[in-house]
Amino acid sequence: MSGGPAQPAGEAARRARPGLGARLSVALASGLFLLAALEIGARLYLGDRMLTGLPVGAPKEACAQYDPDLGWANKPNVRTRVEAPRFEYSVAINSRGLRDREHPYEKPDGVFRIALLGDSIAWGWGVDDGLSFADLVEERLGPEVEVINLGVPGYGTDQQLWVLEHEARRYDPDLVLLCFLLNDIEGNGNLQSSDMPKPRYERGPDGAWRLANHPVPRTDLAATRELSFQQWLWTHSGLYQALRPADSQRELVAGAEGALSPPSPAGGGRRSADGTRANALAAEQAQIAALCAELTDDEAVTRWLLGRIRASCDELGVPLVAFSVAHHHDRHLYSPNFPHAPLSGGDPTTELTRRLAEAGRELGFRTFSVDRAMFAETEAGVTLTCGDGHLNERGNEVVAERIVEELRPLLPPR
């Protein structure tokens, strides 16, 4: 039986071995299969911690949507990670647009509900979910207490009034807690906040206050921009989220001191002869005092808004309790490197807290101060800011401790 010419064994082996291109294809396919398997494993490992959405820049891009009544509102069902120059944090918005766990409108039996009104400080700007003072207060007051966090970044007292009258009341609260900031006063007089249009109360010809710029003109809150490769990975890859450290609190605190410290005057850190820094601080305090005076001015919109909030609480049959937090002013309360005006008898209470207390006495609602507690921390060298004037983890803890002290006596006996 005849056959073809015999071939050397080495040549047959070479022909049987795949070429370079085939080997590269196999390696590439294997690598892609491994990455896919790792990605699936990472997503299973993260579960609900898997963050999606736009993870960079101002929270409004990921967490806010247009609202015709308020200008903007929290965007429901968002899970994302916000990244800023000095810090980053995880955000989850529930199905009703609150940065909170799910709460049914119907109050469970035996539960005492606190409706929290506020802006970015109450919302928890700068800290992960579960670390805002709203979350900490609910945890420390026990399972019989629910804190419904109705805070939205950028809201003024006028928008908080709308939230109270149209949303907070649906939760059947037993107490309304108002977190008041100095920039609330500025926002109450403007038709815009952080480049976003909003409604505003204005006096009509008859002297009555009326809502203007309502409904609010539509605006696109999501900025159009290209994501860097790192940002794209945050949006799409569970593997990247699982491997990259999520907590940058140490970097955050390290950068906070320099961010809030006043610029060094000429002369190697020595004060200039004309006291430039002291003059700037005095000018700032004068501006603060002028704004705070609106809290006790019967002709000012902020005073009227506080009275309307108190009246709405009366209609609900619940008490109103208010407090203020320093933010981009009176920085000695949250940064130990920032100078403060001479303290009157060692009292660190700010002008805002004093005026809010005066308004509370005149309008009939309760107030308390977190100033002394914050100042005690900064005197000990503790920084309470996340780097841009908002509270860091420790700052939220200090505020939560004071709220618990004030509210616990108001709870019904267990």
Secondary structure, DSSP 8 states (H G I E B T S, - for coil): --------HHHHHHHHS--HHHHHHHHHHHHHHHHHHHHHHHHHHHGGG---S--SS-HHHHHEEEETTTEEEE-TT-EEEEE-SS-EEEEE--TTS-SS----SS--TT-EEEEEE-SHHHHTTTS-TT-SHHHHHHHHH-TTEEEEE---TT--HHHHHHHHHHTGGGG--SEEEEEE-HHHHHHHT-SEETTEE--EEEE-TTS-EEEES-S------S------HHHHHHHH-HHHHHHS----HHHHHHHHHHHHS----TTTT---TT-HHHHHHHHHHHHHHHHHGGGG-TTSHHHHHHHHHHHHHHHHT--EEEEE---SSSGGGT-TTS-----BTTB---HHHHHHHHHHHHHT-EE---HHHHHHHHHTT---B-SSSSB-HHHHHHHHHHHHHHHGGGS---
